[in-house]
Each structure stands twice: as structure tokens, then as C-alpha cells.
Amino acid sequence: MKILIIGGYGVFGGRLAELLSDIPEIDLLICGRDLNRAEAFCARYKGEARVRPLALDRGDIVAVLHAQQPALVVDASGPFQDYGADCYRVISACIDAGINYLDFADAADFVFGVSQFDSKAKAAGVFILSGVSSFPVLTAAVLREMAKTMSITSVEGGIAPSPYAGIGLNVMRAVAGYAGAPVKLQRYGQESQGIGLAESMRYTIAVPGHLPLRNTHFSLVDVPDLRVIPPEHPAMTDIWMGAGPVPEILHRALNLLAKARARLGLPSLAPFSRLFYAVLNRMRFGEHRGGMFVRARGCAGGSAIERSWHLLAEGDDGPYIPSMAIEAVIRKLLAGEFPSAGARSGVRALELADYDALFQGRKIFTGFRDDEANVALYRRILGSTFGALPPRLQGLHGSRTARHWCGFAEVRRGRGLVAALVSALVGFPKTASGVPITVTFSPEEGAERWTRSFSGKSFSSVQSPGAGKDEHLLVERFGIASFALALVVEGDSLFFVPRRWSILGCPMPRFLLPSGRSLESEKDGQFCFEVEIKMPLIGPIIAYEGRLNSSDPT
């Protein structure tokens, strides 16, 4: 199969070519205006697929299609917002030549308008699918899965790329173009408008049982989802989609520029695209992780319900996700599965199960969450992963009633005056071996008080579900200090990973955040625990480990 990729050496086109590199049955024409860049890309390309560079200006598309006669054209260039009056030139040329077409279009109006070619494409016997990327294909697949058990009335979603993923110049041109400009969307059941990058929200992407992303600042983006998803769900009244690039300080600078443009009637920020592009691609620091979320509200069985879907991508796997939709469609074509003829958005190009297959073997994790307030604390935070915990961990954390567990522990205090002072203030026990321990769990207004008694010497903490920037985290309070902990399931163990902390409600510097290896597991039918607390610049404060069994009547 011969595939012509416009923008084949760019960010999305290049990644698509990489994803297809294991398929010897395809020939890839790597096209673009700069032949040198196309040749350089092909020279370093590795894989079984055959690649060939080709100079291509969009104005010459008719002649190139006639000369090359590809089976499929993929438009990975853009920005689609700037294609001008003849924005569907490539699509028209493909229909006239009887060639199938896919694109990565991220412009809502462009994707929404493709259906005008439906009759013509059907008559030509070709498929024309636009917007075949994470927005809207993956979003739509998630919502169809949710719609099996609920009637969806409102949707919020967002993508948070890793700071190391890099952003293409064409993407930056598109973003700068609509920053501070009206964005069409649906609100309160009516066609409405938002302001690009001027409207924001915060959200924590947290796949159950995995280390969440840090709470992220998302801003409204002009993506196809806003136009093509509402018709899929008749009860939908509201939809909002955002992006959460980091570092946040640069993101907020773009917010201010967008608001200034909207309020003062300033011209487009597009002329500054190259500057934004250069700055964003040089300011790379933080965790090399990215993610995506879709949150839906609606009704199920006559009751209001909220459900969310989360995606986490570690390291270099995340940047490939936008190109995976077209990869999947191409693999289906090679297997003899062809989309029906016609021109439309790619909103129904794939199902969620197709993505599950694409994510296998990569560090990409997904999961659903239900907003369950009336369940045990750990079950609420861990969601579906709670059922994967060993039986003794489920037994200790699965109840909302008062309970008592007893056992023995080994205790090691840190050395030094500061460690002794901190231990004394909290009430930590002294170094000892084979210490009898009793832990009492007491419900306390939506929270749970843990009172630990080592040979009669007690200290307590209060655990509660996090909110705001601590959403999907466990917050444990020791007196005036509170610590937000991620609950991470690895194998048969539950790890507690510190993420944020505060004193008297005031956020404290992250570089001073206490750390240490803390986990729960099951051995020989007993509940086992390991707790280690270390402080930067000070060192170990305390470590204790041991085993517990329920002392409550069965």
C-alpha cells in the first residue's frame, strides 16, 4: 500500500511513520515543501516500511496525486485553521482522483465542515475522515463507552502533554491564532462561545492505582470535539475541552495575553507563534509524564452520576498517542477493514478497545473513576483498583466502621537532635524490637482517625480524601502538618507516595517534602506494613515495620 503523508517529516507525520515502521507491505511518501528535511528524515528512518522523500506544495496536489497514485493520503501538516478560502483543496483533489483520505485536523470548523463532501465522496467510493487524532477520536470512544451505562448531559476534558514532548510550530500557530478569539461550543443546551485560552479550570489526572499527575491548569482550546461530539449524545447540553501545557508560568502568560486580546480588541497573536514555539520548547523541566481526562455528568437509573476516564503516559510514549488513531485505521485497512465511503469527522473511527490494543506494551495506563462519596476511604481513592488488593489489605481498609487491629513492630528512630525533637512532637515511639502495637480506626466526619499505640505510647493522625489540588490523593494530618499521599498499587503491595504538604493549611516548598519508602502488603495471611519518614537536610526521622491482625469479633 502506498501512503502519501503531507507533512511527513513533521511532528505528527513523523511519529506516524515511526509507528508504521514494522509493516513491510507499505510504501511511505514523506512529503513537504522542504525536500532537504524530507530527505534527512528518510535517511535516518529505521524499519521495514519503505520510505521515499518527495517535495510537495499543497497547490500542486492534483498533479502529485496523478503522478504518484497513492492508495491513501494523510494530511499531517496544518495549521488547518490557516488553509484559507480553499481549505478543502486536498480533500477535493482526493475525491476527484478516487483516493482515500485521513487527516490530523485540530480545527473545529474545518472538521465540522468536511461533511459537505459526503455525497461526492460516496459517489466516488472513497472515505474522507477528518480529525483522526486524540481529539476527537479518543474522546468520542471514551464517551460512547460511558454512554452504555449513563445518559450524558455535560462533558469536560483535557490533555496535559509532558514538558519534554515538544510542540510543533504549526500547532503553536493554531493555538496562537485562536488565543483570545471566540471559540464555538455548547452551553446550557445552546450554541455559544467561549474565549480561547482565556477560560481555565484545574484538574488532577489520576488513573486508579497509579501515581497521578500533579494538579494541572487547563485552558479552553478550539478542538473538533466541541462541534462533532454533541450530536452524538442527544441529552448533552454542555461541553468544554482544554489543554494543560507546562511549565504553568508560561501557560498563565498565554492566558494573560489571550484575555488582553479579548478585552482590548487586539490583533491575533499568530505573528508571535515562532517566539512562543522557541520558548516553550526550551523551557523543559518537571516530570516526563503526560495525560488526558474526560469527565462526564449525567443520569443513570434516575439518579445523577459523575464518571471520569483518565490516561497516564510515561516518558516518550505519550507523544505518540495523537498519531495512533491513524495508525490503527491503516492497520485495519491492511487487514481488510475499510471505513464506509463518505466524508465525515473521525469521531467514530475507533472504539476504546482499539486503543487498548495500541497501548499494550507501552507505559500508557487508563482507567475509569466513579464519584462515590458513600464508600470506605481507600475504596473511594483507589476506585476499581481496590478490588486488586490482597484480601488482608481489603479487610483493613474496606470498612467504614470502627475497628481494632493488633500485632508487633520493629521501631528505629533517626539519630540527631532534630529527629528526636520531631519524634517527640508527634509522639513517635522509641527504638525497640518486638513492640506490641494496636491500631484503632475511628470514623470522624468523612475522615478516619488512626490511633497507633506502641507498648502503650500512642500517636494519631487523621486521614481524609483530598480535595482541590489534592484531589484523588489521601491527606494525612499530624497536628498542624498535613501530607497529601498518592496510593499506588504495584504487584501485591500498596505504596504511599508523598506529593504535597502544608502546615496550618499553607502549602510548603516541594523540596522540603518529607519522603521515605512506605507500603502495605500481605504475607502468610497477615497484614504487613513498612513506614519510613525522612526529611531533606535532616535525614531519617523514624522507621517502623510489622504485622497486624484484626482483633474484632468475626
Secondary structure, 3 states (H helix, E strand, C coil): CEEEEECCCCHHHHHHHHHCCCCCCCEEEEEECCHHHHHHHHHHCCCCCEEEEEECCHHHHHHHHHHHCCCEEEECCCCHHHCCCCCCHHHHHHHHHCCEEEECCCCHHHHHHHHHHHHHHHHHCCEEEECCCHHHHHHHHHHHHHCCCCEEEEEEEEEECCCCCCCCHHHHHHHHHHCCCEEEEEECCEEEEEECCCCEEEECCCCCCCCCCCCEEEEECCCCHHHHCHHHCCCCCEEEEEECCCCHHHHHHHHHHHHHHHHHCCCCCHHHHHHHHHHHCCCCCCCCEEEEEEEEEEEECCEEEEEEEEEEEEHHHHHHHHHHHHHHHHHHHHCCCCCCCEEEEHHHCCCHHHHHHHHCCCCEEEEEEECCCCCCHHHHHHHHHHHHCCHHHHHHHCCCCCEEEEEEEEEEECCCHHHHHHHHHHCCCCCEEEEEEEEEEEEECCEEEEEEEECCEEEEEEEEECCHHHCCCEEEEECCEEEEEEEEEECCEEEEEEEEEEECCEECCHHHCCECCCEEEEECCEEEEEEEEEECCCEEEEEEEEEEEECCCC
